[in-house]
Amino acid sequence: MHFLKHYIKKLALLSSINAVDVDLNRKQVVNITYLLSSVVGVISGLVFLSYGWLIESSVHFLGAAVSTTGYFLSIKGYAGSARLLFPFACSTYVTVCSFKFYGTDSHFSWLLIVLSAYSVTGFRVDRGKAQLLVCFFSLLAFAFIQLFAPKTTEYVSIDGRLLIALATFVASASMIVLIAGVVVTKLRKLNEHLRYLAEVDDLTKVYNRRKVLAEAVNVFADAIMTNQRCSFAILDLDHFKRINDQYGHDIGDQVLQRCAEIMSNNIRRHDWVGRYGGEEFVFILPNTRAEEAKSLMESVRIQISDMTIFLRDTDERIHVTTSVGVAEIQDDTVRYEQILARADKALYMAKDAGRNRVMLDFDGAR
């Protein structure tokens, strides 16, 4: 039992090992179809065994064994072989059962419809010939069964044929739904990952310029419509080029990451912070007056200045300071870029005043 649990767990983890690996999606589809086929074969074998038909039940157990073998091949890394084995094994199994046990009136041959969904999701897009081959082979097997298989056999009664038809429908629907569920889940995760790549700065893990400016537009529009205040802030790491030149870009990247972490930990739930470019970061602060924004940015500035980065294999330490400019929406503001421009102006005022400080855009007029 522990042995089986190990492989079933590996199947369940396929979707979470790598959320965007489409090949893992195909492996999961192959594994699910093999497992469900094994279940169908085992149940059918047990039914025949209960009537004492040993030879007949062995055929179904053999089909379940082939499906289980295919599943283990996939798990062990022979995904290509396992992927090709299933359609032919399934077609052979359905054909033999239809001729020998169930007949066409049981509609058991409709289980072959699963191969259509399997061909689309189990193979790469560039394997179009393999997809067509699977569909053609399943269609050929279906036509062969309908033309030459007996309508009924001695093994099934009228009620039995109805039961087999219902079971075939349930099995086919279950496989198709599960396969579609795997694909939809994978596409959803892929879309989430692509959105993450499009919106988040890879180095600092805060939002990138495009995303944070898009939110600036939204916050500005809400402030105009609701007659509320909002503030923007631009933060710049002081003498960051000197850090890169003296210690290397690896240390510079570490400084950016540590500073971004402090920024992310200090903003409120409805605030936004993003990398504006290089060593500059922009803060979008909805429903916030200038003095409140200045207080928030002062807290960020102090925590960054208190931060210490130790160089590897030495006792040398790096201390980082920041300059911040803050601006608030005004009654005559018509575009969000005007607030950013005033925040940028305040940033240069902070630099001219000696750096390592936070300034409002109107502080210089006082």
Buried (B, 14 or more C-beta within 10 A) or exposed (E): EEEEEEBBEEBEEBBEEEBBBBEBBBBBBBBBBBBBBBBBBBEBBEBBBEEEBEEBBBBBBBBBBBBBBBBBBBBEEEBEEBBBBBBBBBBEBBBBBBBBBBBBBBBBBBBBBBBBBBBBBBBEEEBEEBBEBBBEBBBEBBEBBEEEBEEBBEBBEEEBBBBBBEBBBEBBEBBBEBBEEBBEBBEEBBEEEEEEEEBBBEBBEBBBBEBBBBBBEEBBEEBBEEEBBBBBBBBBBBBBEEBBEEBEEEBBEBBBBBBBBBBBEBBEEEBBBBBBEEBBBBBBBBBBBBEBBBEBBBEBBBBBEEBEBEEEEEEEEBEBBBBBBBBBBBEEBEEBBBBBBBBBBBBBBBBEEEBBBBBBBBBBEE
